[in-house]
Amino acid sequence: MSTFKITYSTLSAPPEEMHRGYEAAVESVRASLGKTHPIWIGDRAVQNRPTFENRSPIDRNLLIGKHQEATAADAEAAIDVAAEAFARWSRTPWQERVAILRRAAELISERRNELAALMTLEVGKNRYEALADAEESADLIRYYSQQMEDASGFDRPMGRLSPGERTRDILKPYGVFGVIAPFNFPLALAAGMSAGALLAGNTVVFKPSPDAPTTGVKLLGILREAGLPAGAMSYLTDSGAEVGKTLVGSPKVSGIVFTGSKKVGFAIYQNFSRARPRPCFLELGGKNPTIVTANADLEKAAEGVMRGAFGFSGQKCSATSRVYVHRDVAARFRELLVGKTRNLAIGDPTKRESYTGPVINQRAYDAYQTYLEEARAGGGRILAGGKVLTEGALANGYFVAPTIVDELPRDHRFFREELFVPFITVASVGSLDEAIEEANRVEYGLTAGIFSEDKTEVETFFDRVEAGILYANRATGSTTGAWPGVNPFCGWKSSGSSGKGVCGPYYVQQFLREQSQTFIE
């Protein structure tokens, strides 16, 4: 296997060997699709529930698999199994937990082509984004494992007040964690959230997105193959909210980690904390701005905004969704951005030439069309895109054209609300101060970017913008592209609940609670 590592910053330069491996994997994965998958309650496979179909957004005739509609009773049974297994897993030496998770990371790396091919077919990621998702999954596990090692299992001696006194400070796991994962990073986020909980000694009940359950069951299989005890992680699927509601409502669940919409996340947070304080780690999306100043390299800015806005059809919580460009350079910037956007290859994401594929499902497809109507009704001018794509091979998928809109009033909801489709709004401003004020005038605070060759402007941006992840002059994605151990990914304001982010150095310790132990000789 090639040693080349594809990340979200190296999407355009994989070696030919990687292309060949991925393309062979696509054919192999296609031949394996259509199976009926069980849920797993500990080591017990359950396969007699009603099923829901998981079909590809590339072609609705392509059945990825059938999955069980887990019930509330199934969720309760899985919680009980996890609670029983917690006593054993939490007492497993942390070095052994690290060894198991590291083996899982190696298996992911070995199978990255198969996993990437499945993600492409299941959620519509192009080959580059899907390969990066697999790479990130393995690197998240490795990075979190290193955190355990660097902290010696979060066990350290403290000071003393008398000669005969010894005090030890130790972080201990909570218990059962519910892990509720999204569709857009179906392996990386599921693996990262689960690994954080498991490395700390917690057990997991894992619910994947109903749009990506097959990738979820592959993750479970890899963890089991690496040596994870069956009771340490259960896997439940449903097409609705039954499992999630049960996890949130159960007094036996000690913590929840969730990535998804603000609406769902806020409901989880409010309901889960009602009985008693419990850890609830939420990453809830963003309305991510990019500022283009009069001192920007406009070619770089247009490339970065295009990539940040339209990679994976805008279906990233970090996606660029609004641009504030200085009026002195606005016309040229728009011209460059429109040109790059119109030249994007939209199509079957298994094909090498496709930059972006479909949106995830009928709901997103319909929402995109509603946004177009609303933009036109609100006085917006559509500079690029503005249509669904139904010709030829795209007829049976959810393909839409990446869209740029300007001339909307700045108080329009499209400058405030997350849309999660390939759709950005552009506005002209007169100064950096004005741009920063507009950038901060939303409830979200996830990512933000700036393009300026003036270091003072960049420092002002870093000092004043209210978001957890900031980028300057990032042509590979103006607001996107975080990587484990490189770019901690933490949401401020309504974008997150914990103040500590994935990919960062404080992630694993969130899954642990502190205990002080004093012994007097």
C-alpha positions as CSV (number, residue, x, y, z in Angstrom):
1,M,0.0,0.0,0.0
2,S,1.2,3.5,-0.8
3,T,2.6,5.5,2.1
4,F,1.1,8.7,0.7
5,K,-1.3,10.3,3.2
6,I,-4.2,12.1,1.7
7,T,-5.7,14.9,3.9
8,Y,-8.1,17.6,3.2
9,S,-5.1,19.8,2.1
10,T,-3.7,17.2,-0.3
11,L,-6.8,16.4,-2.2
12,S,-5.5,17.1,-5.7
13,A,-2.2,15.1,-5.8
14,P,-2.6,11.4,-4.9
15,P,-0.3,9.0,-6.8
16,E,-1.6,6.8,-9.6
17,E,-1.3,3.8,-7.3
18,M,-3.9,5.3,-5.0
19,H,-6.4,5.8,-7.9
20,R,-6.0,2.2,-9.0
21,G,-6.5,0.9,-5.5
22,Y,-9.6,3.0,-5.0
23,E,-11.1,2.1,-8.4
24,A,-10.6,-1.6,-7.7
25,A,-12.3,-1.2,-4.3
26,V,-15.3,0.5,-5.9
27,E,-15.9,-2.5,-8.0
28,S,-15.4,-4.9,-5.0
29,V,-17.7,-2.9,-2.8
30,R,-20.4,-2.6,-5.4
31,A,-20.5,-6.4,-5.6
32,S,-21.0,-6.7,-1.9
33,L,-24.0,-4.3,-1.5
34,G,-27.6,-5.0,-0.8
35,K,-27.2,-7.1,2.3
36,T,-29.4,-7.0,5.3
37,H,-27.4,-6.0,8.4
38,P,-28.2,-6.8,12.1
39,I,-28.0,-4.5,15.0
40,W,-25.5,-5.6,17.7
41,I,-26.4,-5.6,21.4
42,G,-23.1,-6.6,22.8
43,D,-22.2,-9.9,21.1
44,R,-25.8,-10.6,20.1
45,A,-26.9,-10.0,16.5
46,V,-30.5,-9.1,16.1
47,Q,-32.0,-9.4,12.7
48,N,-35.7,-9.9,13.0
49,R,-36.9,-6.2,13.2
50,P,-38.6,-4.4,10.4
51,T,-35.9,-2.9,8.1
52,F,-35.3,0.4,6.3
53,E,-33.5,0.7,3.0
54,N,-30.3,2.7,2.6
55,R,-30.0,3.8,-1.0
56,S,-27.2,5.7,-2.7
57,P,-27.7,9.5,-3.3
58,I,-25.7,9.0,-6.5
59,D,-28.4,6.6,-7.9
60,R,-31.5,5.9,-6.0
61,N,-31.7,2.5,-7.8
62,L,-28.5,1.4,-6.0
63,L,-29.4,-0.4,-2.7
64,I,-26.5,0.0,-0.3
65,G,-28.1,-2.2,2.3
66,K,-31.1,-2.9,4.6
67,H,-30.9,-2.1,8.3
68,Q,-32.9,-2.9,11.4
69,E,-35.4,-0.5,12.9
70,A,-34.1,-0.8,16.5
71,T,-36.7,-0.3,19.2
72,A,-36.6,1.5,22.5
73,A,-36.4,-1.9,24.1
74,D,-33.3,-2.7,22.0
75,A,-31.7,0.5,23.1
76,E,-32.4,-0.2,26.7
77,A,-30.9,-3.7,26.3
78,A,-27.8,-2.3,24.7
79,I,-27.5,0.2,27.6
80,D,-27.7,-2.6,30.1
81,V,-25.1,-4.6,28.3
82,A,-22.8,-1.6,28.2
83,A,-23.3,-0.9,31.9
84,E,-22.4,-4.4,32.7
85,A,-19.3,-4.4,30.5
86,F,-18.2,-1.1,32.0
87,A,-16.9,-2.7,35.1
88,R,-14.5,-4.9,33.1
89,W,-13.5,-2.4,30.4
90,S,-12.9,0.5,32.8
91,R,-10.5,-1.7,34.8
92,T,-8.6,-2.9,31.7
93,P,-5.2,-1.2,32.0
94,W,-5.2,1.9,29.8
95,Q,-2.1,0.6,28.0
96,E,-4.2,-2.4,26.8
97,R,-7.0,-0.1,25.7
98,V,-4.5,2.0,23.7
99,A,-3.1,-1.1,22.1
100,I,-6.6,-2.3,20.9
101,L,-7.5,1.1,19.5
102,R,-4.1,1.4,17.8
103,R,-4.7,-1.9,16.1
104,A,-8.1,-0.6,14.9
105,A,-6.3,2.5,13.4
106,E,-3.9,0.2,11.5
107,L,-6.8,-1.9,10.2
108,I,-8.5,1.3,9.0
109,S,-5.4,2.4,7.2
110,E,-5.0,-1.0,5.6
111,R,-8.6,-0.9,4.3
112,R,-8.8,2.7,3.4
113,N,-9.7,2.1,-0.2
114,E,-12.6,-0.2,0.7
115,L,-13.8,2.2,3.3
116,A,-13.5,5.2,1.0
117,A,-15.3,3.4,-1.8
118,L,-18.2,2.5,0.6
119,M,-18.4,6.1,1.8
120,T,-18.5,7.4,-1.8
121,L,-21.4,5.0,-2.7
122,E,-23.2,5.5,0.6
123,V,-23.0,9.3,1.1
124,G,-21.7,10.6,-2.2
125,K,-18.2,11.8,-1.2
126,N,-15.8,12.1,-4.1
127,R,-12.8,9.7,-3.9
128,Y,-10.4,12.4,-2.5
129,E,-12.7,13.4,0.3
130,A,-13.6,9.8,1.1
131,L,-10.0,8.7,1.2
132,A,-9.2,11.7,3.5
133,D,-12.1,10.6,5.7
134,A,-10.6,7.2,6.1
135,E,-7.2,8.6,6.8
136,E,-8.6,11.1,9.4
137,S,-10.4,8.2,11.2
138,A,-7.1,6.4,11.7
139,D,-5.2,9.6,12.7
140,L,-7.9,10.6,15.2
141,I,-7.5,7.2,16.9
142,R,-3.7,7.5,16.9
143,Y,-3.8,11.0,18.2
144,Y,-6.2,10.3,21.0
145,S,-4.1,7.2,21.9
146,Q,-1.1,9.4,22.1
147,Q,-2.9,11.7,24.5
148,M,-3.5,8.8,26.9
149,E,0.2,7.9,26.7
150,D,1.5,11.4,27.1
151,A,-0.6,11.9,30.2
152,S,0.4,8.4,31.6
153,G,-3.3,7.5,31.7
154,F,-4.1,10.8,33.4
155,D,-2.7,9.7,36.7
156,R,-0.3,12.0,38.5
157,P,1.1,12.7,42.0
158,M,0.1,15.9,43.8
159,G,1.7,18.1,46.5
160,R,1.6,17.3,50.2
161,L,0.9,19.2,53.4
162,S,2.7,16.9,55.8
163,P,5.5,14.4,55.5
164,G,3.3,11.4,55.8
165,E,0.7,12.5,53.2
166,R,0.5,11.2,49.7
167,T,-2.1,12.5,47.2
168,R,-2.8,11.1,43.8
169,D,-4.9,12.8,41.1
170,I,-6.5,10.5,38.7
171,L,-9.1,10.9,35.9
172,K,-11.6,8.1,35.8
173,P,-14.3,7.1,33.2
174,Y,-17.9,8.0,33.7
175,G,-19.8,4.9,32.4
176,V,-21.9,4.4,29.4
177,F,-21.7,6.9,26.6
178,G,-24.2,7.3,23.8
179,V,-22.4,8.2,20.5
180,I,-24.7,9.7,17.9
181,A,-22.9,10.3,14.6
182,P,-23.8,12.3,11.4
183,F,-23.7,11.2,7.8
184,N,-21.2,13.8,6.5
185,F,-18.1,12.3,8.1
186,P,-19.5,8.8,8.6
187,L,-16.2,7.1,9.5
188,A,-14.1,9.9,10.9
189,L,-16.6,11.4,13.4
190,A,-18.0,8.1,14.4
191,A,-14.5,6.7,15.0
192,G,-13.2,9.8,16.7
193,M,-16.1,10.1,19.1
194,S,-16.1,6.4,19.9
195,A,-12.4,6.3,20.4
196,G,-12.4,9.2,22.8
197,A,-15.0,7.4,25.0
198,L,-13.4,4.0,24.7
199,L,-9.8,5.0,25.4
200,A,-10.9,6.7,28.5
201,G,-12.5,3.4,29.7
202,N,-16.2,4.2,29.0
203,T,-18.4,1.8,27.1
204,V,-20.4,2.9,24.0
205,V,-23.8,2.5,22.5
206,F,-23.3,3.7,18.9
207,K,-26.1,5.1,16.7
208,P,-24.9,6.0,13.1
209,S,-26.8,8.3,10.8
210,P,-29.6,6.5,9.0
211,D,-27.9,7.8,5.8
212,A,-24.7,6.1,6.7
213,P,-25.4,2.9,8.7
214,T,-23.3,0.6,6.5
215,T,-20.1,2.6,7.1
216,G,-21.1,2.4,10.8
217,V,-21.2,-1.4,10.9
218,K,-17.8,-1.5,9.2
219,L,-16.4,0.5,12.0
220,L,-17.9,-1.8,14.6
221,G,-16.4,-4.8,12.8
222,I,-12.9,-3.2,12.7
223,L,-13.0,-2.4,16.4
224,R,-14.1,-5.9,17.3
225,E,-11.4,-7.4,15.0
226,A,-8.8,-5.3,16.8
227,G,-9.8,-6.8,20.1
228,L,-12.5,-4.6,21.6
229,P,-14.7,-6.7,23.9
230,A,-18.2,-7.2,22.5
231,G,-19.9,-5.5,25.4
232,A,-17.8,-2.4,25.2
233,M,-19.6,-1.2,22.1
234,S,-23.1,-1.9,20.8
235,Y,-24.5,-0.8,17.4
236,L,-28.1,0.3,16.8
237,T,-29.8,1.6,13.7
238,D,-33.1,3.2,13.0
239,S,-34.5,5.6,10.4
240,G,-35.9,8.0,13.0
241,A,-35.3,9.2,16.5
242,E,-36.3,6.2,18.7
243,V,-32.8,5.1,19.6
244,G,-31.6,8.6,20.2
245,K,-34.5,9.5,22.4
246,T,-33.9,6.4,24.5
247,L,-30.2,7.1,24.9
248,V,-30.9,10.7,26.0
249,G,-33.7,9.7,28.3
250,S,-32.0,6.8,30.1
251,P,-30.7,7.5,33.6
252,K,-28.2,4.7,33.0
253,V,-26.4,6.7,30.3
254,S,-23.6,8.7,31.8
255,G,-22.7,10.9,28.8
256,I,-23.7,11.8,25.3
257,V,-21.5,12.9,22.4
258,F,-23.4,14.2,19.3
259,T,-22.5,15.9,16.0
260,G,-25.4,17.3,14.1
261,S,-27.9,20.1,13.8
262,K,-28.4,22.9,16.4
263,K,-32.1,22.1,16.7
264,V,-31.5,18.4,17.6
265,G,-28.4,19.2,19.7
266,F,-30.2,21.8,21.8
267,A,-33.0,19.3,22.5
268,I,-30.5,16.7,23.6
269,Y,-28.7,19.1,25.8
270,Q,-31.8,20.3,27.5
271,N,-33.4,16.9,28.0
272,F,-30.2,15.0,29.0
273,S,-29.3,17.5,31.8
274,R,-32.8,17.6,33.3
275,A,-32.3,14.7,35.8
276,R,-28.7,15.5,36.8
277,P,-25.6,17.2,35.5
278,R,-24.0,14.8,32.9
279,P,-21.4,15.4,30.2
280,C,-23.0,16.3,26.9
281,F,-20.5,17.0,24.1
282,L,-22.1,18.7,21.1
283,E,-20.8,20.0,17.8
284,L,-23.7,21.8,16.2
285,G,-22.7,23.3,12.9
286,G,-21.9,26.8,11.8
287,K,-22.5,29.7,9.5
288,N,-18.9,30.2,8.5
289,P,-17.7,33.5,7.1
290,T,-14.8,34.3,4.9
291,I,-13.4,37.9,4.7
292,V,-11.6,39.1,1.6
293,T,-9.8,42.4,2.2
294,A,-8.5,44.9,-0.4
295,N,-5.1,43.4,0.3
296,A,-6.0,39.9,-0.6
297,D,-4.5,37.7,-3.2
298,L,-7.8,37.3,-5.1
299,E,-6.8,34.2,-7.1
300,K,-6.0,32.5,-3.8
301,A,-9.2,33.8,-2.2
302,A,-11.5,32.7,-4.9
303,E,-9.9,29.2,-4.9
304,G,-10.2,28.9,-1.1
305,V,-13.8,30.1,-1.0
306,M,-14.8,27.8,-3.9
307,R,-13.2,24.8,-2.2
308,G,-14.5,25.7,1.3
309,A,-18.1,26.3,0.0
310,F,-18.6,23.4,-2.4
311,G,-16.4,20.5,-1.3
312,F,-18.8,17.6,-0.6
313,S,-21.6,19.8,-1.9
314,G,-21.4,22.1,1.1
315,Q,-22.4,19.4,3.5
316,K,-19.8,20.2,6.1
317,C,-20.4,22.0,9.4
318,S,-17.2,23.9,8.5
319,A,-18.3,24.8,4.9
320,T,-17.9,28.4,3.8
321,S,-21.4,29.9,3.6
322,R,-21.0,33.6,3.5
323,V,-18.4,36.0,2.1
324,Y,-17.7,39.6,3.0
325,V,-15.5,41.2,0.3
326,H,-14.1,44.7,0.3
327,R,-15.9,46.8,-2.3
328,D,-12.7,47.8,-4.0
329,V,-12.0,44.3,-5.1
330,A,-15.5,42.9,-5.1
331,A,-16.1,42.8,-8.8
332,R,-12.8,41.0,-9.6
333,F,-13.3,38.5,-6.7
334,R,-16.8,37.7,-7.9
335,E,-15.6,37.2,-11.5
336,L,-12.9,34.8,-10.3
337,L,-15.2,32.9,-7.9
338,V,-17.9,32.5,-10.5
339,G,-15.4,31.3,-13.1
340,K,-14.0,28.7,-10.8
341,T,-17.5,27.5,-9.7
342,R,-18.8,27.2,-13.2
343,N,-15.8,25.0,-14.1
344,L,-16.4,22.5,-11.4
345,A,-17.0,19.0,-12.5
346,I,-20.3,17.7,-10.9
347,G,-21.1,14.1,-11.3
348,D,-20.6,10.5,-10.2
349,P,-18.2,10.9,-7.3
350,T,-16.6,7.6,-8.0
351,K,-15.1,9.1,-11.1
352,R,-11.7,10.7,-10.9
353,E,-12.8,13.9,-12.6
354,S,-15.7,14.7,-10.4
355,Y,-15.1,17.5,-7.9
356,T,-18.4,17.1,-6.1
357,G,-21.3,14.7,-6.2
358,P,-24.9,14.8,-4.9
359,V,-26.5,16.1,-1.8
360,I,-27.4,13.4,0.7
361,N,-31.2,12.8,0.3
362,Q,-34.5,14.0,-0.9
363,R,-34.9,16.4,2.0
364,A,-31.7,18.2,1.2
365,Y,-32.6,18.1,-2.6
366,D,-35.9,19.8,-1.8
367,A,-34.4,22.3,0.6
368,Y,-31.9,23.4,-2.0
369,Q,-34.8,24.2,-4.4
370,T,-36.7,26.0,-1.7
371,Y,-33.6,28.2,-1.0
372,L,-33.3,29.1,-4.7
373,E,-36.9,30.3,-4.7
374,E,-36.4,32.3,-1.5
375,A,-33.2,33.9,-2.8
376,R,-34.9,35.1,-5.9
377,A,-38.0,36.3,-4.0
378,G,-35.7,38.2,-1.6
379,G,-34.0,40.2,-4.3
380,G,-30.9,38.0,-4.6
381,R,-29.0,37.7,-7.9
382,I,-27.8,34.2,-8.7
383,L,-24.3,34.4,-10.1
384,A,-23.7,30.7,-10.6
385,G,-25.6,27.5,-10.3
386,G,-29.3,27.9,-9.3
387,K,-30.6,24.6,-10.7
388,V,-30.9,20.9,-10.1
389,L,-29.1,18.6,-12.5
390,T,-31.2,15.8,-14.0
391,E,-29.5,15.0,-17.3
392,G,-28.2,11.6,-18.3
393,A,-26.3,9.7,-15.6
394,L,-27.4,12.3,-13.0
395,A,-31.2,11.6,-13.5
396,N,-31.6,9.2,-10.6
397,G,-29.4,11.1,-8.0
398,Y,-29.7,14.2,-5.9
399,F,-27.4,16.4,-8.0
400,V,-27.6,20.2,-7.7
401,A,-25.4,23.0,-9.0
402,P,-23.1,24.8,-6.6
403,T,-24.7,28.2,-6.2
404,I,-23.5,31.8,-5.5
405,V,-25.9,34.5,-4.6
406,D,-25.3,38.2,-4.0
407,E,-27.4,41.3,-3.5
408,L,-29.4,39.8,-0.7
409,P,-29.9,42.2,2.3
410,R,-27.5,41.5,5.1
411,D,-30.3,40.8,7.5
412,H,-31.6,38.0,5.3
413,R,-31.7,34.6,7.1
414,F,-29.3,33.2,4.5
415,F,-26.6,35.2,6.3
416,R,-27.5,33.7,9.6
417,E,-28.9,30.2,9.2
418,E,-27.0,27.0,8.3
419,L,-28.3,25.6,5.0
420,F,-26.0,22.5,4.5
421,V,-26.2,22.5,0.7
422,P,-23.8,24.0,-1.9
423,F,-25.0,27.6,-1.5
424,I,-23.2,30.7,-0.5
425,T,-24.1,34.4,-0.2
426,V,-21.7,37.2,-1.0
427,A,-21.8,40.8,0.3
428,S,-19.6,43.9,-0.2
429,V,-18.2,45.8,2.8
430,G,-16.2,49.0,3.2
431,S,-13.7,47.9,5.8
432,L,-12.2,45.1,7.8
433,D,-14.0,46.4,10.9
434,E,-17.3,46.2,9.1
435,A,-16.6,42.6,7.8
436,I,-15.6,41.4,11.3
437,E,-18.8,42.9,12.8
438,E,-20.9,41.1,10.2
439,A,-18.9,37.9,10.7
440,N,-19.7,37.9,14.4
441,R,-23.3,38.9,14.0
442,V,-24.6,35.3,14.2
443,E,-25.3,32.8,16.9
444,Y,-22.8,30.3,15.5
445,G,-19.0,30.4,16.0
446,L,-17.4,27.3,14.4
447,T,-14.9,28.3,11.6
448,A,-13.9,31.5,9.8
449,G,-11.4,32.6,7.2
450,I,-9.6,35.6,5.9
451,F,-7.6,36.4,2.8
452,S,-5.2,39.3,3.2
453,E,-1.5,39.8,2.6
454,D,-1.4,42.4,5.3
455,K,-0.2,40.7,8.6
456,T,-1.8,43.4,10.7
457,E,-5.2,42.7,9.2
458,V,-4.7,39.0,9.8
459,E,-3.8,39.6,13.4
460,T,-6.9,41.8,13.9
461,F,-9.0,39.0,12.4
462,F,-7.4,36.4,14.8
463,D,-7.9,38.7,17.8
464,R,-11.6,39.7,17.2
465,V,-13.5,37.0,15.3
466,E,-15.7,34.8,17.5
467,A,-15.1,31.3,16.2
468,G,-13.2,28.3,17.4
469,I,-11.2,27.5,14.2
470,L,-9.6,30.3,12.2
471,Y,-7.7,30.2,9.0
472,A,-5.8,32.8,7.0
473,N,-5.0,32.6,3.3
474,R,-6.0,28.9,3.1
475,A,-6.5,28.2,-0.6
476,T,-7.3,24.6,0.0
477,G,-10.5,25.6,1.8
478,S,-11.1,29.0,3.3
479,T,-12.9,27.6,6.4
480,T,-12.4,23.8,6.0
481,G,-9.7,21.2,6.4
482,A,-9.0,20.5,10.1
483,W,-6.7,17.6,10.8
484,P,-6.0,15.7,14.1
485,G,-3.1,17.1,16.0
486,V,-2.9,20.1,13.6
487,N,-6.1,22.1,13.7
488,P,-8.2,21.6,17.0
489,F,-11.8,21.8,15.9
490,C,-13.9,23.5,18.6
491,G,-17.2,25.3,18.3
492,W,-17.9,28.6,20.1
493,K,-21.3,30.0,20.9
494,S,-24.1,27.8,19.5
495,S,-21.6,25.7,17.6
496,G,-20.5,23.6,20.5
497,S,-21.1,22.8,24.2
498,S,-17.8,21.8,25.7
499,G,-15.2,24.4,24.8
500,K,-12.8,21.6,23.8
501,G,-12.8,20.2,20.2
502,V,-12.1,17.1,18.2
503,C,-8.6,17.0,16.6
504,G,-7.3,18.9,19.7
505,P,-5.1,18.1,22.7
506,Y,-7.9,18.2,25.3
507,Y,-10.4,15.9,23.7
508,V,-9.9,12.6,25.6
509,Q,-9.8,14.1,29.1
510,Q,-13.4,15.3,28.6
511,F,-14.5,11.7,28.8
512,L,-13.0,11.4,32.3
513,R,-13.9,12.8,35.7
514,E,-11.3,13.8,38.3
515,Q,-10.7,12.0,41.6
516,S,-8.3,13.0,44.3
517,Q,-7.0,10.2,46.5
518,T,-5.1,11.1,49.7
519,F,-3.4,8.5,51.9
520,I,-1.9,9.3,55.3
521,E,0.9,7.0,56.4
